[in-house]
């Protein structure tokens, strides 16, 4: 849909006769940019998954938290662990 929007907005600026070579160039650039976004999104997801599995899981194992707990954390580290434990996707 976004590709069609880019092409639709580019057509009036090209005049009555659209140059297909420049349209292909625009579409190629846009496709490469979206491919880069997709690649780096996957790379971030993979990196954060690995970080979560090997580093965060070890810290949370010993942290006991009931779902209905309303107690206030004593220090910053406990607050961070409580936040991670409560907002963890399973």
C-alpha positions as CSV (number, residue, x, y, z in Angstrom):
1,X,0.0,0.0,0.0
2,X,2.8,2.4,0.9
3,X,4.5,1.6,-2.4
4,X,1.4,2.5,-4.3
5,X,1.2,5.8,-2.3
6,X,4.8,6.6,-3.2
7,X,4.3,5.8,-6.9
8,X,0.9,7.7,-7.0
9,X,2.5,10.9,-5.5
10,X,5.5,10.6,-7.8
11,X,3.5,10.5,-11.0
12,X,2.3,14.1,-11.1
13,X,5.9,15.4,-10.6
14,X,7.1,13.4,-13.6
15,X,4.7,15.1,-16.1
16,X,2.2,13.6,-18.5
17,X,4.5,10.9,-19.8
18,X,5.9,8.9,-16.9
19,X,9.5,7.7,-17.2
20,X,9.3,4.0,-16.3
21,X,13.0,3.9,-15.6
22,X,12.8,6.5,-12.9
23,X,9.7,4.8,-11.4
24,X,11.6,1.5,-11.3
25,X,14.5,3.3,-9.6
26,X,12.2,4.8,-7.0
27,X,10.5,1.5,-6.4
28,X,13.8,-0.3,-6.1
29,X,15.1,2.3,-3.6
30,X,11.9,2.0,-1.6
31,X,12.0,-1.8,-1.6
32,X,15.7,-1.8,-0.5
33,X,14.8,0.6,2.4
34,X,11.9,-1.5,3.5
35,X,14.1,-4.6,3.2
36,X,16.7,-3.0,5.5
37,X,14.0,-2.1,8.0
38,X,12.7,-5.7,8.0
39,X,16.3,-7.1,8.3
40,X,17.3,-4.9,11.2
41,X,13.9,-5.4,13.0
42,X,14.5,-9.2,12.8
43,X,18.1,-8.6,14.0
44,X,16.9,-6.6,17.0
45,X,14.3,-9.2,17.8
46,X,16.8,-12.0,17.7
47,X,19.4,-10.1,19.8
48,X,16.9,-9.2,22.4
49,X,15.5,-12.8,22.5
50,X,19.0,-14.1,23.1
51,X,19.7,-11.5,25.7
52,X,16.5,-12.3,27.5
53,X,17.1,-16.0,27.4
54,X,20.7,-16.0,28.7
55,X,20.9,-12.9,30.9
56,X,17.5,-11.8,32.2
57,X,16.2,-15.3,32.9
58,X,19.1,-16.0,35.3
59,X,18.3,-12.8,37.3
60,X,14.6,-13.4,37.5
61,X,14.8,-17.1,38.7
62,X,15.3,-16.1,42.3
63,X,12.9,-13.2,42.2
64,X,9.6,-14.3,43.7
65,X,6.6,-12.1,43.0
66,X,2.9,-12.8,43.4
67,X,0.6,-11.4,40.8
68,X,-1.5,-9.6,43.4
69,X,1.5,-8.1,45.2
70,X,1.2,-4.3,45.9
71,X,4.3,-3.9,48.0
72,X,6.8,-1.1,47.2
73,X,10.3,-2.1,46.1
74,X,13.1,-1.3,48.5
75,X,15.7,-0.2,46.0
76,X,16.3,0.5,42.3
77,X,17.4,-3.0,41.5
78,X,14.4,-4.6,43.1
79,X,12.1,-2.1,41.2
80,X,13.7,-3.0,37.9
81,X,13.3,-6.7,38.6
82,X,9.7,-6.2,39.7
83,X,9.0,-4.3,36.5
84,X,10.6,-7.0,34.3
85,X,8.8,-9.8,36.1
86,X,5.4,-8.2,35.9
87,X,5.7,-7.2,32.3
88,X,7.3,-10.4,31.0
89,X,5.6,-11.9,28.0
90,X,5.3,-15.7,28.2
